[in-house]
Amino acid sequence: MKTKSQNAKDRFSTRVADYVRYRPRYAPEIFELLRQEVAASAGAPRRAADIGAGTGISTEHLLQAGFAVDAIEPNAKMREALLQQLGARGESELKIVAGSAEATGLADASVGLILAAQAFHWFEPQATRKEFRRILYRPGVVAMLWNDRRTQGTEFLERYEDLLMRRGIDYAEVNHKQWDEQRLQDFLAEGGAPMRSRAWENHQVLDWDSLVGRVASSSYMPGRDDERFAPLMQELEEIFRACASSAGRVRMSYDTRVYWARWE
């Protein structure tokens, strides 16, 4: 039987195109904050390991903030998409690595920042901590980042969450919200390092096609080739028609949360 982290390495393979087009981005201010944190760590290289880099959403932000990046991604189709999106950067700025959180393939003490964006909940914690200790230059920064979708506050958000709970394949099991702040503190508390956090508001304004793509990008929902997809879409369309603005849009709201600590 596959472990959760093993299953995560291939569960997005049929969703890459939707992932590239319809996943939310992040506030650039987050990456400026991380740049400043690394700059304050004496001698730390301006090189980041983007763990579980996927199709390169967080990787692109890191590059724009001035980091050289090792993009660690176990899924071959995700790596292909990342290469298509960002491969022109050249190896001095970007290296795409077929590795995982538990076995990155990077050299000892080679990065000043380790970032897991929308990915840490897939990792095996003990093996990941050991690997992070090995590859991080000290002092260096370890950070976790999520777009935390709001589930209350509007009719759309509440009905959408209800739909995921009822129609999702394993939504309750893999939902990143199971990683509460105490568990993150336990992971990040290397040598007593205090965990810090900040949050930014974020959102997507979605028409019907982009809402469908956003749902199809989620590994816990039936895929486009699944027989359960059509009835899911029928119910989603009912929600969309009831909640869309006069311009035919719905608003998906998030709190983008970053947690980080400096490991000495």
C-alpha positions in Angstrom: 0.0 0.0 0.0 1.3 3.5 -0.9 1.9 5.9 1.9 0.3 9.4 1.6 3.7 10.9 0.6 4.2 8.3 -2.1 0.7 8.7 -3.4 1.3 12.5 -3.6 4.1 12.0 -6.1 1.8 10.8 -8.9 -1.8 12.0 -8.0 -1.5 15.3 -10.0 -0.3 13.7 -13.2 -3.6 14.0 -15.0 -4.2 17.5 -13.7 -1.1 19.4 -14.9 -2.8 21.6 -17.5 -5.5 22.7 -15.2 -3.0 23.3 -12.4 -0.9 25.6 -14.6 -3.9 27.7 -15.7 -6.2 27.8 -12.7 -4.2 27.6 -9.4 -4.0 30.9 -7.5 -0.7 32.8 -7.3 0.8 34.4 -4.2 1.5 38.0 -3.0 4.9 39.1 -4.1 5.4 40.7 -0.6 5.8 37.2 0.8 8.9 36.6 -1.2 10.3 40.0 -0.4 9.9 39.1 3.3 11.7 35.8 2.7 14.5 37.6 0.8 15.0 39.9 3.8 15.0 37.0 6.2 17.7 35.2 4.3 19.7 38.4 3.9 19.6 38.8 7.7 21.1 35.3 8.1 24.9 35.9 8.0 26.6 34.2 5.1 23.5 32.4 3.9 23.5 31.8 0.1 20.8 33.5 -2.0 19.8 30.0 -3.2 16.4 28.5 -2.4 15.1 24.9 -2.5 11.5 25.0 -3.6 10.3 21.7 -2.3 7.3 20.2 -4.1 7.7 22.9 -6.8 4.9 21.5 -9.0 4.5 23.5 -12.2 6.6 26.4 -10.8 4.1 28.9 -9.3 6.3 29.5 -6.2 9.5 29.0 -8.2 8.7 31.9 -10.4 8.0 34.1 -7.4 11.4 33.1 -5.9 13.2 33.9 -9.1 11.5 37.3 -9.3 12.7 38.0 -5.8 16.3 37.4 -6.7 16.9 33.8 -5.6 18.6 31.1 -7.6 16.3 28.1 -7.2 16.6 24.3 -7.0 13.0 23.3 -7.9 12.5 19.8 -6.3 9.6 18.0 -7.8 9.0 14.2 -7.9 6.2 14.2 -10.5 7.6 13.9 -14.1 4.6 15.7 -15.8 4.8 18.5 -13.3 8.5 18.9 -14.0 7.8 19.0 -17.7 5.3 21.8 -17.2 7.8 23.7 -15.0 10.5 23.4 -17.7 8.0 24.7 -20.3 7.1 27.7 -18.0 10.6 28.7 -16.7 13.2 26.6 -18.5 14.6 29.6 -20.3 16.1 30.9 -17.1 19.2 28.7 -17.5 20.9 26.5 -14.9 22.7 29.4 -13.1 19.3 30.6 -11.9 17.1 27.5 -12.0 17.8 23.8 -11.6 14.9 21.4 -11.9 15.5 18.3 -9.8 13.7 14.9 -9.8 13.7 14.7 -6.0 11.4 14.8 -3.0 11.2 16.4 0.4 12.6 13.3 1.9 15.4 12.9 -0.6 16.1 16.2 -2.5 19.4 15.2 -4.1 21.0 18.5 -3.1 24.4 19.0 -1.6 24.9 19.5 2.2 24.4 23.1 3.4 23.7 24.3 -0.1 20.7 26.6 0.3 19.9 29.5 2.4 16.1 29.1 2.1 13.9 26.0 2.1 10.3 26.7 1.0 7.4 24.3 0.7 4.5 26.1 -1.0 1.1 24.3 -0.9 3.0 21.1 -0.3 4.2 20.4 3.2 1.1 18.5 4.2 2.2 15.8 1.7 5.6 15.2 3.3 6.7 12.5 5.8 7.7 14.8 8.7 10.6 12.9 10.3 12.4 12.1 7.0 11.8 15.6 5.8 13.2 17.2 8.9 16.4 15.1 8.6 16.8 16.1 4.9 16.1 19.8 5.6 18.8 19.8 8.4 21.2 18.4 5.9 20.7 20.7 2.9 20.2 24.0 4.8 23.1 26.4 5.3 23.1 27.6 9.0 21.9 30.1 9.8 19.1 29.7 7.2 15.4 30.0 6.8 12.7 27.3 6.5 9.3 28.4 5.4 5.9 26.9 4.7 3.3 28.7 2.5 -0.4 28.0 1.8 -3.3 29.7 0.0 -5.8 28.8 2.7 -9.2 28.9 1.0 -11.9 30.5 3.0 -14.9 28.2 3.7 -17.3 30.8 5.2 -18.4 34.3 4.7 -20.4 34.1 1.4 -23.0 31.8 0.0 -20.6 30.7 -2.7 -17.7 29.9 -0.3 -20.0 27.9 2.0 -21.8 26.0 -0.8 -18.5 25.2 -2.5 -17.0 23.8 0.7 -20.1 21.6 1.2 -19.7 20.4 -2.4 -16.1 19.4 -1.8 -17.1 17.6 1.4 -19.8 15.5 -0.3 -18.2 15.0 -3.8 -14.5 14.9 -3.0 -12.7 11.6 -3.3 -10.5 12.0 -0.2 -10.9 15.7 0.6 -11.1 15.3 4.4 -8.0 13.1 4.5 -5.6 15.2 2.5 -6.9 18.7 3.3 -3.9 20.8 4.4 -5.9 22.3 7.2 -5.2 19.2 9.3 -1.7 20.8 9.7 -2.5 23.2 12.5 -0.1 25.8 13.8 1.0 23.6 16.7 2.2 20.9 14.3 4.0 23.5 12.2 5.6 24.9 15.4 6.8 21.4 16.3 8.4 21.0 12.9 9.9 24.4 12.7 11.2 24.6 16.3 14.7 23.5 15.4 17.0 24.4 18.3 14.3 26.4 19.9 13.8 28.7 16.9 10.6 30.6 17.2 8.0 30.2 14.5 6.8 33.4 13.0 3.8 33.9 10.6 2.0 36.4 8.5 -1.1 36.4 6.4 -2.3 38.3 3.3 -5.7 38.4 1.7 -5.8 36.8 -1.7 -8.6 35.9 -4.2 -9.5 34.7 -7.6 -12.4 36.0 -9.7 -13.6 33.1 -11.8 -15.9 32.7 -14.7 -17.6 29.3 -15.4 -14.7 27.8 -17.4 -12.1 28.9 -14.8 -14.2 27.6 -11.9 -14.4 24.2 -13.7 -10.6 24.3 -14.2 -10.0 25.3 -10.6 -12.0 22.2 -9.4 -10.4 19.9 -11.9 -6.9 21.0 -10.7 -7.6 19.6 -7.2 -6.4 16.0 -6.7 -9.1 15.3 -4.1 -11.9 15.8 -6.7 -12.9 13.5 -9.6 -10.9 14.3 -12.7 -12.3 15.2 -16.1 -12.1 11.6 -17.3 -13.9 10.2 -14.2 -17.5 9.2 -14.5 -18.3 11.2 -11.3 -17.1 14.4 -13.0 -20.4 15.1 -14.9 -22.7 14.9 -11.9 -20.2 17.0 -10.0 -20.3 19.6 -12.7 -24.1 19.6 -12.7 -24.2 20.5 -9.0 -21.3 23.0 -9.4 -23.3 24.8 -12.2 -26.3 25.1 -9.9 -24.1 26.8 -7.3 -22.5 29.0 -9.9 -25.8 30.2 -11.3 -27.1 30.9 -7.8 -24.0 32.8 -6.7 -22.5 34.5 -9.8 -22.5 38.2 -10.2 -24.3 39.9 -13.1 -20.9 39.7 -14.9 -20.9 35.9 -14.6 -18.2 35.7 -11.9 -17.7 34.2 -8.5 -15.0 35.2 -6.0 -12.8 32.5 -4.4 -11.2 34.0 -1.3 -8.0 32.9 0.4 -5.8 33.9 3.3 -2.3 33.3 2.1 -0.3 32.2 5.2 3.5 31.9 5.5 5.2 30.3 8.5 8.9 30.5 8.9 11.8 30.0 11.3 15.5 30.7 11.2 17.5 27.5 12.0 20.9 28.4 13.6 
